[in-house]
Amino acid sequence: MRVIVAGGGIGGLTAALALHRLGHDVLVLEAAPAIRPLGVGINLLPHAGEILAALGALPFVEGDAVATRELVYFNRHGQRIWGEPRGRFAGHATPQLSLHRGRLQLGLLDAVRAQLGQASVVTDRRVTRVEQDGSRVVVVAETQAGQVVGFDGDLLIAADGIHSRIRAQFYPDEGPPSYSGRVLWRGLSFGAPFLTGASMIMAGHQNQKFVAYPIGPVWADGRQPINWIAELPVAKMLEREDWNRPGRLEDFLPAFEGWRFEWLDVPGLIRSADAVFEFPMVDRDPLPRWSQGRVTLLGDAAHPMYPVGSNGASQAVLDADALARALGEGAGPEEALAAYEAQRLPATAAIVRANRGNGPERCMQLAEERAPQGFDRIDDVFAPGELEAISRSYQVLTGLQRTQKAH
């Protein structure tokens, strides 16, 4: 079949690889004039990494990525609440990779062009609408210069992000994304390794949170590239989210000035960044359906979610795998899209809802509510097995299976 994929992001490129592996003719239409390494850090969870490995794409994205050793939660005083091994350190077949978002996307792009050919990805083609007659789809795209171009295919996979034009065509009254009331300030700093040098940390609670993790190896001078995120409530939503919107230190740094822990100097790390970007935390309500005829949604077009639990990109990869499996089972195209939707829509809707309730980060919120001034022993704050239950329930929900106990 001729499959058109709208969107050259992580989900769209993975879908192209997976569908090509089945023998389909795949064309990716990307709105941007050129695919550039936007964003800052990202985590690829091991169950998504296994899919990329099977598609022959993992070598293209690993590069200087860090194989995350552990995820550790702290309160706002820097006291450890809970920690768990990650990736291969938790017994998975592939690592959890912490890397630059652009490195992941460009690596997938290289894999697509290597396997499908240079002509398989066409840039400067923003998909604006789709028409179908039961056996074919006609995809209408526009260039930045306003030229209208049409493409024919058997299927359209809309992986065109949280502002998907195809989703808007299906649900014209949906409106803009839902604002959480919180803003993320993100940056990349070069500093001394902390904890294991391959640790991902989260500190604080739902109204004041700091996340940090390395996204590259330690340099000869002893420094390491460290991605960080500072999160605070802001009543008024910023303009439409943009990976490259500059942020101002004075808007958030004062709230973190006292966060100097034995294992990390938070304000020092923030100040050392060359640039800071701000991003409103948004999502959308789960949809009743993703597929109409020979068209379906994937990734952020289908289920945009808060960046909690490192699941956004990984769930898009899982979508692509489920879609390819459904199409590979021999059913007709419409039946296959319905089967894909039946598997993935309820699963991702549950993650969207869980992330609104802090997901696995709920342990930090509970620690703040129960012991706002800190604690002498974590066992005085949580019942036996409570922390492990919070972590395990979220991992089951998201499809991430552990084989070793947390520590």
C-alpha positions in Angstrom: 0.0 0.0 0.0 0.9 3.6 -0.5 1.0 5.2 3.0 1.3 8.9 3.6 2.6 10.0 7.0 1.9 13.6 8.0 4.7 14.8 10.3 8.4 14.1 10.4 8.6 14.0 14.2 9.6 11.0 16.4 6.2 9.2 16.0 5.9 9.9 12.2 9.5 8.7 11.4 9.1 5.6 13.5 5.8 4.8 11.8 7.6 5.2 8.4 10.3 2.7 9.4 7.7 0.2 10.8 5.4 0.4 7.8 8.3 0.1 5.3 9.5 -3.0 7.2 6.1 -4.5 6.2 6.7 -3.7 2.5 4.6 -0.6 2.2 5.5 2.4 0.1 5.7 5.3 2.6 6.0 9.0 2.1 6.5 11.4 5.0 5.3 15.0 4.6 6.9 17.4 7.0 5.6 21.0 7.5 9.0 22.6 8.3 11.2 23.7 5.4 14.0 21.7 7.1 14.1 19.3 10.0 16.3 21.0 12.6 17.4 19.7 16.1 14.8 21.6 18.2 14.2 21.3 21.9 16.5 20.2 24.7 16.7 16.9 26.5 14.4 13.9 26.1 14.2 10.3 27.5 13.6 7.2 25.4 12.3 4.5 27.6 13.5 0.9 27.1 10.3 -0.6 25.7 10.4 2.1 23.0 14.1 1.4 22.5 13.4 -2.2 21.9 11.1 -1.2 19.0 13.8 1.1 17.5 16.3 -1.7 17.8 14.1 -4.1 15.9 13.7 -1.5 13.2 17.4 -1.1 12.9 17.2 2.5 14.1 18.7 2.4 17.5 22.4 2.7 16.3 21.3 6.0 14.5 20.1 7.6 17.8 22.4 6.2 20.5 25.5 8.3 19.7 26.6 10.1 22.8 23.3 9.4 24.7 23.5 8.5 28.3 22.3 5.1 29.4 20.3 6.3 32.5 21.3 4.3 35.5 18.6 5.4 38.0 15.6 7.7 38.6 15.5 9.3 42.0 12.9 11.5 43.6 13.7 14.1 46.3 11.7 16.6 48.3 12.4 20.4 48.0 15.0 20.1 50.8 17.0 17.6 48.8 16.1 14.6 50.9 15.7 11.3 49.0 12.2 9.9 48.8 12.5 7.0 46.4 14.8 5.6 43.7 14.7 2.9 41.1 17.1 1.4 38.5 16.3 2.2 34.9 16.8 0.5 31.5 19.4 -2.2 31.4 20.1 -1.6 35.1 16.6 -2.7 35.8 16.9 -5.8 33.6 15.6 -4.5 30.3 17.1 -5.6 27.0 17.8 -2.0 25.9 18.9 1.1 27.9 16.8 4.1 28.9 18.5 6.8 26.8 18.8 10.4 27.9 19.7 12.5 24.9 19.0 15.7 23.0 15.6 15.7 21.4 17.1 16.9 18.1 19.6 14.0 18.2 16.8 11.5 18.5 14.7 13.1 15.7 17.7 13.5 13.3 18.9 10.0 14.0 15.4 8.7 13.1 15.5 10.8 10.0 18.9 9.3 9.0 17.5 5.8 9.6 14.4 6.6 7.4 16.5 8.0 4.6 19.0 5.1 4.8 16.2 2.5 4.6 13.5 4.2 2.5 15.6 6.6 0.4 16.2 10.3 0.4 12.9 11.0 -1.4 10.9 9.4 1.3 10.8 12.6 3.4 9.5 15.8 1.8 9.8 19.0 3.8 7.8 22.2 3.4 4.6 20.3 3.0 2.1 21.1 5.8 -0.9 18.8 5.5 -4.0 20.8 5.8 -6.8 18.4 5.1 -7.7 15.0 3.7 -10.4 13.6 1.5 -11.3 10.0 1.0 -13.6 7.9 -1.2 -13.5 4.6 0.6 -10.5 3.1 -1.2 -8.1 6.1 -1.6 -7.1 9.2 0.3 -6.2 12.5 -1.2 -4.0 14.6 1.0 -3.8 18.3 0.5 -0.6 20.1 1.7 0.6 23.7 1.5 4.1 25.1 1.3 5.2 28.2 3.2 4.9 30.1 0.0 1.2 29.2 -0.3 1.5 26.6 -3.0 -1.1 23.8 -2.7 0.0 20.3 -3.5 -2.0 17.1 -3.5 -0.8 13.5 -2.8 -2.7 10.2 -3.3 -2.4 7.2 -1.1 -4.2 4.2 0.5 -3.8 5.4 4.1 -3.0 8.6 5.9 -1.3 8.5 9.3 -1.6 11.9 11.0 1.5 12.3 13.2 1.4 16.1 12.9 1.5 17.0 16.6 -0.6 18.7 19.2 -1.9 21.2 16.6 -2.7 18.5 14.1 -4.7 19.8 11.1 -6.2 16.4 10.6 -7.4 16.1 14.2 -8.9 19.6 13.8 -10.7 18.4 10.6 -12.2 15.5 12.6 -13.0 17.6 15.6 -13.4 21.2 14.4 -14.9 22.4 17.7 -12.2 21.1 20.0 -10.4 24.4 20.5 -6.8 25.0 21.8 -4.9 22.6 24.1 -5.7 22.6 27.8 -3.4 24.6 30.0 -2.2 23.0 33.2 -1.6 26.3 35.0 2.2 25.5 35.0 5.1 26.6 32.9 8.4 24.8 32.2 11.7 26.6 31.9 14.3 24.4 30.2 18.0 24.7 29.6 21.2 22.9 28.9 24.1 23.5 31.2 27.6 22.0 31.4 28.5 21.1 35.0 30.0 18.5 37.2 28.3 15.1 37.2 26.0 14.5 40.1 25.1 11.3 41.9 26.1 8.4 39.6 26.8 10.6 36.6 23.9 8.8 34.9 21.1 9.7 37.3 17.8 11.4 36.5 16.5 13.3 39.4 13.2 15.0 40.2 12.9 17.3 43.3 10.1 19.3 44.8 6.3 18.9 44.4 3.6 19.7 41.9 3.8 23.5 42.3 7.6 23.7 42.4 9.6 21.1 40.7 13.1 20.7 39.3 14.3 17.9 37.0 17.8 17.2 35.8 19.6 14.5 33.9 22.8 14.3 31.8 22.4 13.9 28.1 26.1 13.2 27.1 29.3 11.8 28.4 31.7 13.5 30.8 34.2 15.7 29.0 38.0 15.8 29.5 37.5 18.9 31.8 35.2 17.0 34.1 32.0 18.7 32.9 29.0 17.0 31.5 26.0 18.3 29.4 23.0 18.4 31.8 19.4 19.0 30.8 17.3 20.7 33.4 13.6 21.7 33.8 12.2 24.1 36.3 8.5 24.2 36.8 6.2 26.7 38.5 2.5 27.7 38.5 1.7 30.6 36.3 -1.9 31.7 36.2 -2.0 33.1 32.6 -1.0 30.8 29.8 1.9 32.0 27.6 1.4 32.3 23.8 1.2 29.1 21.8 4.0 26.7 22.9 7.2 26.9 21.0 10.4 24.9 21.6 12.5 28.0 20.9 10.7 30.7 22.9 13.3 32.4 25.1 12.7 32.5 28.9 13.9 34.9 31.5 15.8 33.9 34.6 14.0 36.5 36.7 10.7 34.8 36.1 11.7 31.5 37.9 15.2 31.5 39.3 14.3 33.3 42.6 12.0 30.4 43.6 15.0 28.0 43.4 17.7 30.2 45.0 17.7 28.1 48.2 17.9 24.8 46.4 21.6 24.1 47.1 21.9 20.4 48.0 24.9 18.4 48.9 24.7 16.6 45.6 23.5 19.4 43.3 23.6 23.2 43.2 20.3 24.0 41.4 20.6 27.8 41.1 24.3 27.4 40.0 23.3 24.9 37.3 20.5 27.2 36.1 22.8 30.2 35.8 25.4 28.3 33.8 23.0 27.7 30.9 23.8 29.6 27.7 20.0 29.9 27.0 16.7 29.3 28.7 13.5 28.4 27.0 9.9 28.6 28.4 7.1 26.3 27.5 3.5 26.1 28.9 2.6 22.6 30.1 -0.5 21.6 28.0 -2.4 18.5 26.9 -5.7 17.6 25.3 -8.7 15.6 26.6 -8.7 12.0 25.2 -10.8 11.6 22.1 -13.7 9.1 21.5 -11.9 7.8 18.4 -8.8 8.4 16.3 -9.7 6.7 13.0 -12.1 7.6 10.3 -12.0 5.3 7.3 -8.5 5.1 6.0 -7.1 7.9 8.2 -5.9 7.7 11.8 -4.0 9.8 14.4 -0.6 8.9 16.1 1.6 10.4 18.8 0.8 13.9 20.0 -1.9 14.3 17.3 -3.7 11.5 19.0 -2.9 11.9 22.7 -0.8 14.9 23.8 0.1 14.5 27.4 2.0 16.3 30.2 5.7 15.5 30.2 5.4 13.4 33.3 7.0 10.0 33.4 9.0 10.6 30.2 6.3 9.1 28.2 5.5 11.5 25.3 8.0 10.3 22.7 8.0 6.7 23.9 4.3 6.3 23.6 4.4 7.6 20.0 7.0 4.9 19.3 4.6 2.3 20.8 1.8 3.7 18.7 3.9 3.2 15.5 4.6 -0.4 16.5 1.0 -1.2 17.3 -0.1 0.3 14.0 2.3 -1.7 12.0 1.4 -4.9 13.8 -2.3 -4.3 13.1 -1.7 -3.7 9.5 0.5 -6.8 9.3 -2.2 -9.1 10.6 -3.8 -9.3 7.1 -7.1 -7.4 7.9 -8.3 -4.7 5.5 -6.9 -1.2 6.0 -10.0 0.2 7.8 -10.2 -2.9 10.1 -6.5 -2.6 10.9 -6.8 1.0 11.9 -9.8 0.2 14.1 -7.8 -2.6 15.8 -4.8 -0.2 16.3 -7.2 2.4 17.9 -8.8 -0.2 20.1 -5.5 -1.2 21.5 -3.8 2.2 21.9 -6.6 4.8 22.5 -7.6 3.5 26.0 -4.0 2.8 27.0 -2.9 6.3 26.2 -6.0 8.0 27.6 -5.2 6.3 30.9 -1.7 7.8 30.8 -3.1 11.3 30.0 -5.3 11.1 33.0 -2.6 9.7 35.3 -0.2 12.4 34.3 -2.8 15.0 35.3 -2.6 13.4 38.7 1.3 13.6 38.8 1.8 10.0 37.6 4.8 8.5 39.4 5.7 12.0 40.8 2.8 11.6 43.2 5.4 10.5 45.7 6.9 14.0 45.8 3.5 15.6 46.3 2.6 13.2 49.1 5.9 13.9 50.8 5.3 17.6 50.6 1.8 17.3 52.0 2.8 14.9 54.8 6.2 16.4 55.7 6.5 19.9 54.3 9.5 20.7 56.6 11.3 17.5 55.7 11.8 14.3 57.5 14.3 12.3 59.5 13.3 8.9 58.0 11.2 8.3 54.9 9.6 5.4 56.7 7.9 7.9 59.0 6.2 9.5 55.9 5.1 6.5 53.8 3.6 3.1 54.8 5.6 0.0 54.0 5.4 -0.8 50.3 3.5 2.5 49.4 6.3 4.0 47.4 7.0 0.9 45.4 3.2 0.5 44.7 3.1 4.1 43.3 6.0 3.4 41.0 4.9 -0.1 39.9 1.3 0.9 39.1 2.5 3.6 36.8 5.0 1.3 35.1 2.3 -1.2 34.5 0.0 1.5 33.2 2.6 2.7 30.7 3.7 -0.7 29.5 7.1 -0.5 31.1 7.9 -3.8 32.8 10.6 -4.1 35.5 12.5 -7.2 36.3 14.4 -6.0 39.4 13.2 -4.4 42.6 13.7 -0.7 43.2 16.3 0.3 45.8 
